Amino acid sequence: MKNTILLLFLSLSVGSYSQENETESTYKKRVLESTEIDFLSSYYWQDGDNAAVSGGIGTESLTDATAAIIVSIPLNADDVLTIDAGVSAYTSASSSNINPFDGKNSADPFVASSGASRQDVLTNLTGSYSHSSDDRNQILSGKLSISSEYDYFSIGGGASYTRLFNEKNTEVSLNGNVYFDTWGLIYPVELRPAGNKEPGEDDEDHHFNINDYLITGNPDYNPQFTPFSSQARNSYSLGLGFSQILSRNVQMSLAADLVMQDGLLSTPFQRVYFSDVADSFIENFHLADDVERLPGSRIKIALGGRLNYYLNQTFVVRTFYRYYFDDWGIQSNTASIEVPIKISQKFTLYPSYRYYNQTQADYFAPYNQHLSTADYYTSDYDLSGYNADQYGFGISYTDLFTQGHLWLFKFKSIDLKYNTYSRNNGFRSNMLLLGVKMIIEESGQEAWDKIRGK
């Protein structure tokens, strides 16, 4: 989901690399004329009844507020440095039930707890560098990134190469990325040693001790739980892209992506229940038989394409299709359409629709339907089979002559978009996104150069 939030965020930012030929041997048009700053924010909320933290049942209520700033700085005519920094703060009824026994309400998978895991802050920072050749037909770029939250840390890097042919009507690109992640091994509270406390809890907070509670159902609760031996997860991706302008009105592109992962691919605090083990409860909460166990490797392959058709000065049709499969048994199809409608020189409307379906992973089963003899198991409904629909509507304002001012900056564009998403298993979510792009005005460039130490 976070990853999904972050991707939607960045889609609001429109790159402004110029790909024009040199007009004179003594003059070369800059890739980026002036420093650009994107201010991005989103508010996301969701609900459902299949929380993975409580084994496939329980509230999935969550809210997330995200803010980011992207600064693109032209270092010279050919090179651009981009800094992307963001922070995301969420409150989750689902993750709060890592420890549902807060001593304030009767423990229940459909009721949020007040534990420390109910909220967290994710921070991320990415720096990228792009170099364009003199004829603007080759672009080489690299990036480094880091992100962190209380139970997760990630560092990564990547590089890409783009080549343009045929008077820039044809484009081929190759990109690769690596990410090295580390989990904080936080388990459901009943599977930890008695008297423990959660990360983030103060000494005076309520600490869970199973011996202080009455166990109903099977009173001889004795899970055969083995902690994970590794905290690391590594991801490697390789992507190939091809784009072609077919006519004055039609452009198409194709893309292929390969992702390989190894290490801890299970989420340590997601419970699993076995149908062949007698159920044990404290209050209204089913005590975990184990946590999610998934293979230590995964290969994902996605093949997709876009076709954009310019109808006239008012309407453009943008279509997209992707087929995905992996070695965990999931196959999926994604199809979307967006029809930008230019209602004036400054305003454009963006209605859109996206359809998605997937088969379930080989290791998925609903609440309390796994067998204890299995090697791998999960009740995370993100790995179940489902269909999903997403409707979106956006409006974009473009200041053609950058007449709006704020301190050293001129407004370039403002984008506002709303998406509503639903699955056929009852999960639903909404997202509101806002993006503002500004540039350094000429009168403020000297001041900005001083800030940069130029």
NUVEX-866141 format. One record per residue (C-alpha): residue number from 1; x, y, z. Coordinates in nm, 3 decimals. Example, Ala and Ser with C-alpha at 12.3 -4.5 7.8 and 13.67 -1.06 7.14 Angstrom:
REM residues 2
(site 1,(1.230,-0.450,0.780))
(site 2,(1.367,-0.106,0.714))
END
This chain:
REM residues 454
(site 1,(0.000,0.000,0.000))
(site 2,(0.275,0.244,0.092))
(site 3,(0.443,0.151,-0.206))
(site 4,(0.117,0.213,-0.391))
(site 5,(0.083,0.560,-0.221))
(site 6,(0.435,0.658,-0.312))
(site 7,(0.387,0.565,-0.683))
(site 8,(0.068,0.768,-0.715))
(site 9,(0.247,1.062,-0.554))
(site 10,(0.527,1.070,-0.804))
(site 11,(0.288,1.039,-1.100))
(site 12,(0.178,1.398,-1.041))
(site 13,(0.527,1.528,-1.117))
(site 14,(0.585,1.585,-1.488))
(site 15,(0.944,1.572,-1.615))
(site 16,(1.061,1.865,-1.822))
(site 17,(1.368,1.737,-1.998))
(site 18,(1.405,1.902,-2.339))
(site 19,(1.507,1.685,-2.634))
(site 20,(1.566,1.948,-2.899))
(site 21,(1.861,1.950,-3.135))
(site 22,(2.138,2.202,-3.115))
(site 23,(2.059,2.498,-3.337))
(site 24,(2.411,2.638,-3.355))
(site 25,(2.753,2.499,-3.278))
(site 26,(2.801,2.775,-3.024))
(site 27,(2.462,2.730,-2.858))
(site 28,(2.314,2.430,-2.684))
(site 29,(1.969,2.438,-2.531))
(site 30,(1.972,2.348,-2.165))
(site 31,(1.807,2.024,-2.059))
(site 32,(1.634,2.214,-1.778))
(site 33,(1.611,2.590,-1.809))
(site 34,(1.568,2.674,-1.440))
(site 35,(1.529,2.510,-1.100))
(site 36,(1.192,2.341,-1.055))
(site 37,(1.025,2.252,-0.728))
(site 38,(0.731,2.015,-0.686))
(site 39,(0.528,2.025,-0.367))
(site 40,(0.324,1.704,-0.340))
(site 41,(0.076,1.586,-0.081))
(site 42,(-0.186,1.316,-0.046))
(site 43,(-0.445,1.194,0.200))
(site 44,(-0.541,0.825,0.186))
(site 45,(-0.802,0.630,0.378))
(site 46,(-0.923,0.270,0.357))
(site 47,(-1.152,0.016,0.522))
(site 48,(-1.231,-0.355,0.500))
(site 49,(-1.282,-0.669,0.710))
(site 50,(-0.987,-0.893,0.617))
(site 51,(-0.690,-0.768,0.816))
(site 52,(-0.376,-0.978,0.770))
(site 53,(-0.252,-0.882,1.119))
(site 54,(-0.542,-1.077,1.270))
(site 55,(-0.525,-1.369,1.027))
(site 56,(-0.767,-1.259,0.756))
(site 57,(-1.045,-1.111,0.970))
(site 58,(-1.082,-0.777,1.143))
(site 59,(-1.077,-0.410,1.061))
(site 60,(-0.848,-0.278,0.788))
(site 61,(-0.918,0.084,0.872))
(site 62,(-0.618,0.305,0.799))
(site 63,(-0.543,0.669,0.721))
(site 64,(-0.223,0.808,0.576))
(site 65,(-0.109,1.165,0.515))
(site 66,(0.194,1.217,0.294))
(site 67,(0.398,1.521,0.197))
(site 68,(0.696,1.540,-0.037))
(site 69,(0.915,1.793,-0.208))
(site 70,(1.106,1.731,-0.532))
(site 71,(1.375,1.979,-0.634))
(site 72,(1.527,1.955,-0.985))
(site 73,(1.842,2.166,-1.021))
(site 74,(2.018,2.227,-1.355))
(site 75,(2.390,2.198,-1.281))
(site 76,(2.481,2.305,-1.634))
(site 77,(2.338,2.268,-1.984))
(site 78,(2.356,1.887,-1.973))
(site 79,(2.319,1.775,-1.613))
(site 80,(2.032,1.779,-1.366))
(site 81,(2.040,1.692,-0.997))
(site 82,(1.707,1.592,-0.839))
(site 83,(1.639,1.562,-0.466))
(site 84,(1.316,1.391,-0.357))
(site 85,(1.231,1.397,0.015))
(site 86,(0.907,1.281,0.171))
(site 87,(0.736,1.191,0.497))
(site 88,(0.428,0.976,0.545))
(site 89,(0.237,0.947,0.874))
(site 90,(-0.026,0.678,0.916))
(site 91,(-0.269,0.552,1.177))
(site 92,(-0.377,0.190,1.138))
(site 93,(-0.646,0.003,1.330))
(site 94,(-0.514,-0.318,1.175))
(site 95,(-0.150,-0.287,1.283))
(site 96,(-0.262,-0.166,1.626))
(site 97,(-0.376,-0.523,1.685))
(site 98,(-0.022,-0.652,1.684))
(site 99,(-0.097,-0.606,2.053))
(site 100,(-0.476,-0.598,2.098))
(site 101,(-0.452,-0.635,2.476))
(site 102,(-0.417,-0.269,2.573))
(site 103,(-0.617,-0.302,2.893))
(site 104,(-0.865,-0.035,2.779))
(site 105,(-1.115,-0.226,2.563))
(site 106,(-1.204,-0.589,2.523))
(site 107,(-0.963,-0.735,2.267))
(site 108,(-1.140,-0.781,1.934))
(site 109,(-1.006,-0.800,1.575))
(site 110,(-1.271,-0.549,1.464))
(site 111,(-1.174,-0.293,1.730))
(site 112,(-0.857,-0.083,1.717))
(site 113,(-0.610,-0.108,2.002))
(site 114,(-0.419,0.184,2.150))
(site 115,(-0.083,0.006,2.124))
(site 116,(0.234,0.173,1.998))
(site 117,(0.204,-0.002,1.659))
(site 118,(-0.121,0.181,1.574))
(site 119,(0.076,0.465,1.413))
(site 120,(0.411,0.530,1.252))
(site 121,(0.603,0.771,1.031))
(site 122,(0.784,0.672,0.711))
(site 123,(1.059,0.901,0.584))
(site 124,(1.238,0.871,0.252))
(site 125,(1.510,1.054,0.062))
(site 126,(1.619,0.998,-0.298))
(site 127,(1.891,1.173,-0.493))
(site 128,(1.927,1.127,-0.869))
(site 129,(2.165,1.262,-1.131))
(site 130,(2.092,1.280,-1.505))
(site 131,(2.332,1.356,-1.791))
(site 132,(2.222,1.422,-2.151))
(site 133,(2.452,1.404,-2.451))
(site 134,(2.520,1.710,-2.665))
(site 135,(2.270,1.599,-2.931))
(site 136,(2.015,1.507,-2.661))
(site 137,(1.983,1.155,-2.804))
(site 138,(2.134,0.980,-2.502))
(site 139,(2.043,1.016,-2.136))
(site 140,(2.233,0.845,-1.853))
(site 141,(2.107,0.866,-1.496))
(site 142,(2.169,0.718,-1.153))
(site 143,(2.002,0.739,-0.813))
(site 144,(2.045,0.653,-0.446))
(site 145,(1.759,0.621,-0.197))
(site 146,(1.699,0.559,0.171))
(site 147,(1.377,0.510,0.367))
(site 148,(1.295,0.423,0.725))
(site 149,(1.014,0.353,0.969))
(site 150,(1.012,0.200,1.315))
(site 151,(1.025,-0.164,1.199))
(site 152,(1.177,-0.127,0.852))
(site 153,(1.485,0.023,0.687))
(site 154,(1.573,0.029,0.318))
(site 155,(1.863,0.153,0.109))
(site 156,(1.880,0.127,-0.266))
(site 157,(2.023,0.252,-0.591))
(site 158,(1.968,0.234,-0.962))
(site 159,(2.078,0.345,-1.306))
(site 160,(1.913,0.392,-1.643))
(site 161,(2.014,0.455,-2.003))
(site 162,(1.790,0.604,-2.272))
(site 163,(1.865,0.621,-2.644))
(site 164,(1.661,0.817,-2.900))
(site 165,(1.662,0.741,-3.273))
(site 166,(1.482,0.840,-3.589))
(site 167,(1.476,1.214,-3.517))
(site 168,(1.361,1.135,-3.165))
(site 169,(1.053,0.947,-3.283))
(site 170,(1.190,0.621,-3.139))
(site 171,(1.313,0.569,-2.784))
(site 172,(1.469,0.266,-2.615))
(site 173,(1.549,0.257,-2.242))
(site 174,(1.711,0.016,-1.999))
(site 175,(1.702,0.051,-1.620))
(site 176,(1.813,-0.149,-1.319))
(site 177,(1.757,-0.110,-0.944))
(site 178,(1.867,-0.281,-0.624))
(site 179,(1.720,-0.246,-0.275))
(site 180,(1.853,-0.387,0.051))
(site 181,(1.590,-0.394,0.325))
(site 182,(1.602,-0.487,0.692))
(site 183,(1.300,-0.586,0.900))
(site 184,(1.255,-0.524,1.268))
(site 185,(1.130,-0.865,1.380))
(site 186,(0.808,-0.765,1.556))
(site 187,(0.580,-1.063,1.623))
(site 188,(0.220,-1.082,1.747))
(site 189,(0.232,-1.006,2.118))
(site 190,(0.111,-1.352,2.232))
(site 191,(0.407,-1.517,2.056))
(site 192,(0.667,-1.311,2.243))
(site 193,(0.813,-1.383,2.589))
(site 194,(0.582,-1.291,2.877))
(site 195,(0.611,-0.938,3.014))
(site 196,(0.754,-0.792,2.693))
(site 197,(0.682,-0.446,2.557))
(site 198,(0.639,-0.322,2.203))
(site 199,(0.894,-0.100,2.029))
(site 200,(0.783,0.256,2.096))
(site 201,(0.621,0.177,2.431))
(site 202,(0.732,0.366,2.739))
(site 203,(0.818,0.179,3.056))
(site 204,(0.490,0.284,3.214))
(site 205,(0.282,0.149,2.924))
(site 206,(0.081,-0.170,2.960))
(site 207,(0.301,-0.476,2.893))
(site 208,(0.136,-0.802,2.791))
(site 209,(0.179,-1.112,3.004))
(site 210,(-0.032,-1.404,2.889))
(site 211,(-0.037,-1.546,3.241))
(site 212,(-0.250,-1.251,3.352))
(site 213,(-0.540,-1.350,3.124))
(site 214,(-0.811,-1.615,3.113))
(site 215,(-0.777,-1.829,2.800))
(site 216,(-1.105,-1.970,2.665))
(site 217,(-1.168,-2.234,2.400))
(site 218,(-0.856,-2.448,2.423))
(site 219,(-0.698,-2.338,2.756))
(site 220,(-0.376,-2.529,2.678))
(site 221,(-0.247,-2.271,2.436))
(site 222,(0.103,-2.381,2.331))
(site 223,(0.196,-2.264,1.978))
(site 224,(0.498,-2.425,1.815))
(site 225,(0.646,-2.093,1.711))
(site 226,(0.995,-2.051,1.566))
(site 227,(1.129,-1.696,1.514))
(site 228,(1.276,-1.604,1.177))
(site 229,(1.652,-1.643,1.145))
(site 230,(1.700,-1.355,0.899))
(site 231,(1.598,-0.990,0.895))
(site 232,(1.716,-0.905,0.543))
(site 233,(1.528,-0.877,0.216))
(site 234,(1.699,-0.797,-0.115))
(site 235,(1.527,-0.688,-0.436))
(site 236,(1.675,-0.663,-0.785))
(site 237,(1.488,-0.530,-1.087))
(site 238,(1.560,-0.488,-1.456))
(site 239,(1.336,-0.300,-1.699))
(site 240,(1.333,-0.254,-2.076))
(site 241,(1.123,0.008,-2.251))
(site 242,(1.043,0.096,-2.612))
(site 243,(0.847,0.399,-2.733))
(site 244,(0.749,0.493,-3.087))
(site 245,(0.564,0.788,-3.239))
(site 246,(0.350,0.622,-3.504))
(site 247,(0.194,0.936,-3.652))
(site 248,(0.110,1.293,-3.562))
(site 249,(-0.177,1.161,-3.351))
(site 250,(-0.061,0.824,-3.216))
(site 251,(0.216,0.717,-2.981))
(site 252,(0.276,0.369,-2.841))
(site 253,(0.515,0.217,-2.588))
(site 254,(0.605,-0.131,-2.460))
(site 255,(0.769,-0.229,-2.135))
(site 256,(0.904,-0.546,-1.975))
(site 257,(1.008,-0.573,-1.610))
(site 258,(1.180,-0.849,-1.418))
(site 259,(1.202,-0.843,-1.035))
(site 260,(1.387,-1.095,-0.821))
(site 261,(1.364,-1.100,-0.442))
(site 262,(1.529,-1.307,-0.173))
(site 263,(1.541,-1.311,0.206))
(site 264,(1.259,-1.248,0.452))
(site 265,(0.954,-1.207,0.228))
(site 266,(0.709,-1.285,0.509))
(site 267,(0.563,-1.014,0.732))
(site 268,(0.654,-1.116,1.089))
(site 269,(0.344,-0.972,1.262))
(site 270,(0.076,-1.121,1.034))
(site 271,(-0.104,-1.405,1.213))
(site 272,(-0.209,-1.741,1.069))
(site 273,(-0.464,-1.987,1.215))
(site 274,(-0.476,-2.364,1.152))
(site 275,(-0.798,-2.557,1.105))
(site 276,(-0.640,-2.868,1.263))
(site 277,(-0.538,-2.690,1.586))
(site 278,(-0.791,-2.619,1.862))
(site 279,(-0.873,-2.248,1.890))
(site 280,(-0.766,-2.043,2.191))
(site 281,(-0.903,-1.698,2.276))
(site 282,(-0.841,-1.414,2.515))
(site 283,(-1.159,-1.207,2.536))
(site 284,(-1.279,-1.189,2.171))
(site 285,(-0.937,-1.225,2.012))
(site 286,(-0.815,-1.549,1.854))
(site 287,(-0.456,-1.624,1.965))
(site 288,(-0.213,-1.690,1.680))
(site 289,(-0.113,-2.043,1.584))
(site 290,(0.180,-1.904,1.383))
(site 291,(0.280,-1.610,1.166))
(site 292,(0.283,-1.582,0.789))
(site 293,(0.545,-1.811,0.630))
(site 294,(0.638,-1.757,0.264))
(site 295,(0.924,-1.881,0.044))
(site 296,(1.259,-1.704,0.067))
(site 297,(1.263,-1.611,-0.300))
(site 298,(1.024,-1.468,-0.556))
(site 299,(1.043,-1.387,-0.927))
(site 300,(0.800,-1.136,-1.081))
(site 301,(0.756,-1.060,-1.450))
(site 302,(0.538,-0.785,-1.599))
(site 303,(0.471,-0.710,-1.966))
(site 304,(0.277,-0.402,-2.064))
(site 305,(0.202,-0.142,-2.324))
(site 306,(0.050,0.202,-2.374))
(site 307,(-0.131,0.357,-2.668))
(site 308,(-0.203,0.731,-2.667))
(site 309,(-0.427,0.886,-2.932))
(site 310,(-0.462,1.259,-2.991))
(site 311,(-0.818,1.314,-3.114))
(site 312,(-0.820,1.692,-3.139))
(site 313,(-0.729,2.001,-2.939))
(site 314,(-0.983,1.904,-2.673))
(site 315,(-0.956,1.526,-2.629))
(site 316,(-0.669,1.280,-2.585))
(site 317,(-0.718,0.908,-2.513))
(site 318,(-0.454,0.728,-2.306))
(site 319,(-0.480,0.350,-2.268))
(site 320,(-0.267,0.101,-2.077))
(site 321,(-0.253,-0.279,-2.037))
(site 322,(-0.022,-0.499,-1.829))
(site 323,(0.003,-0.873,-1.775))
(site 324,(0.185,-0.994,-1.463))
(site 325,(0.284,-1.334,-1.327))
(site 326,(0.517,-1.470,-1.059))
(site 327,(0.641,-1.801,-0.924))
(site 328,(0.403,-1.785,-0.627))
(site 329,(0.109,-1.861,-0.856))
(site 330,(-0.031,-1.509,-0.903))
(site 331,(-0.137,-1.393,-1.248))
(site 332,(-0.296,-1.055,-1.301))
(site 333,(-0.433,-0.823,-1.567))
(site 334,(-0.445,-0.445,-1.547))
(site 335,(-0.626,-0.225,-1.797))
(site 336,(-0.684,0.149,-1.771))
(site 337,(-0.804,0.442,-1.973))
(site 338,(-0.768,0.815,-1.914))
(site 339,(-0.925,1.086,-2.130))
(site 340,(-0.772,1.430,-2.070))
(site 341,(-1.020,1.701,-2.170))
(site 342,(-0.870,2.043,-2.237))
(site 343,(-1.148,2.286,-2.151))
(site 344,(-0.933,2.600,-2.190))
(site 345,(-0.574,2.707,-2.242))
(site 346,(-0.511,2.670,-1.869))
(site 347,(-0.746,2.397,-1.745))
(site 348,(-0.755,2.024,-1.826))
(site 349,(-0.985,1.759,-1.676))
(site 350,(-0.865,1.401,-1.623))
(site 351,(-1.139,1.136,-1.586))
(site 352,(-0.995,0.783,-1.562))
(site 353,(-1.086,0.419,-1.498))
(site 354,(-0.866,0.123,-1.404))
(site 355,(-0.962,-0.246,-1.388))
(site 356,(-0.752,-0.512,-1.215))
(site 357,(-0.788,-0.882,-1.145))
(site 358,(-0.558,-1.147,-1.004))
(site 359,(-0.551,-1.514,-0.913))
(site 360,(-0.463,-1.613,-0.558))
(site 361,(-0.113,-1.714,-0.450))
(site 362,(-0.043,-2.084,-0.399))
(site 363,(0.005,-2.023,-0.027))
(site 364,(-0.311,-1.824,0.047))
(site 365,(-0.613,-1.945,0.244))
(site 366,(-0.878,-1.747,0.436))
(site 367,(-0.904,-1.722,0.812))
(site 368,(-0.857,-2.052,1.001))
(site 369,(-0.836,-2.269,0.687))
(site 370,(-0.464,-2.353,0.670))
(site 371,(-0.317,-2.685,0.783))
(site 372,(-0.031,-2.694,1.030))
(site 373,(0.150,-2.949,0.810))
(site 374,(0.199,-2.697,0.527))
(site 375,(0.542,-2.542,0.471))
(site 376,(0.409,-2.201,0.362))
(site 377,(0.091,-2.013,0.448))
(site 378,(-0.062,-1.667,0.451))
(site 379,(-0.405,-1.511,0.503))
(site 380,(-0.306,-1.174,0.357))
(site 381,(-0.586,-1.080,0.117))
(site 382,(-0.339,-0.886,-0.098))
(site 383,(-0.232,-1.237,-0.208))
(site 384,(-0.588,-1.363,-0.258))
(site 385,(-0.781,-1.375,-0.583))
(site 386,(-0.995,-1.068,-0.645))
(site 387,(-1.122,-0.810,-0.894))
(site 388,(-1.083,-0.437,-0.839))
(site 389,(-1.213,-0.115,-0.993))
(site 390,(-1.065,0.231,-0.959))
(site 391,(-1.232,0.552,-1.074))
(site 392,(-1.045,0.877,-1.082))
(site 393,(-1.101,1.240,-1.165))
(site 394,(-0.845,1.516,-1.177))
(site 395,(-0.809,1.877,-1.278))
(site 396,(-0.489,2.047,-1.386))
(site 397,(-0.414,2.418,-1.404))
(site 398,(-0.120,2.528,-1.619))
(site 399,(0.018,2.879,-1.594))
(site 400,(0.144,2.910,-1.952))
(site 401,(0.342,3.226,-1.887))
(site 402,(0.423,3.154,-1.520))
(site 403,(0.259,3.477,-1.411))
(site 404,(0.175,3.367,-1.056))
(site 405,(0.445,3.452,-0.801))
(site 406,(0.541,3.344,-0.449))
(site 407,(0.866,3.485,-0.312))
(site 408,(1.142,3.362,-0.550))
(site 409,(0.909,3.128,-0.735))
(site 410,(0.670,3.131,-1.027))
(site 411,(0.376,2.892,-1.047))
(site 412,(0.396,2.650,-1.339))
(site 413,(0.113,2.405,-1.274))
(site 414,(-0.130,2.283,-1.007))
(site 415,(-0.279,1.932,-1.014))
(site 416,(-0.561,1.796,-0.800))
(site 417,(-0.683,1.436,-0.831))
(site 418,(-0.922,1.204,-0.647))
(site 419,(-0.927,0.822,-0.678))
(site 420,(-1.175,0.576,-0.534))
(site 421,(-1.087,0.205,-0.532))
(site 422,(-1.284,-0.108,-0.441))
(site 423,(-1.236,-0.485,-0.448))
(site 424,(-1.504,-0.751,-0.473))
(site 425,(-1.404,-0.878,-0.125))
(site 426,(-1.526,-0.562,0.049))
(site 427,(-1.199,-0.369,0.065))
(site 428,(-1.230,-0.002,-0.036))
(site 429,(-1.005,0.302,-0.032))
(site 430,(-0.990,0.665,-0.139))
(site 431,(-0.705,0.901,-0.214))
(site 432,(-0.684,1.276,-0.264))
(site 433,(-0.365,1.410,-0.426))
(site 434,(-0.236,1.762,-0.472))
(site 435,(0.072,1.868,-0.669))
(site 436,(0.214,2.217,-0.721))
(site 437,(0.504,2.278,-0.960))
(site 438,(0.703,2.601,-0.935))
(site 439,(1.017,2.741,-1.094))
(site 440,(1.273,2.992,-0.977))
(site 441,(1.190,3.326,-1.140))
(site 442,(1.466,3.511,-1.319))
(site 443,(1.479,3.793,-1.066))
(site 444,(1.533,3.538,-0.790))
(site 445,(1.794,3.326,-0.969))
(site 446,(2.085,3.518,-0.823))
(site 447,(1.948,3.469,-0.472))
(site 448,(1.902,3.099,-0.542))
(site 449,(2.255,3.073,-0.676))
(site 450,(2.380,3.221,-0.348))
(site 451,(2.179,2.963,-0.154))
(site 452,(2.343,2.693,-0.365))
(site 453,(2.682,2.852,-0.303))
(site 454,(2.739,2.909,-0.670))
END
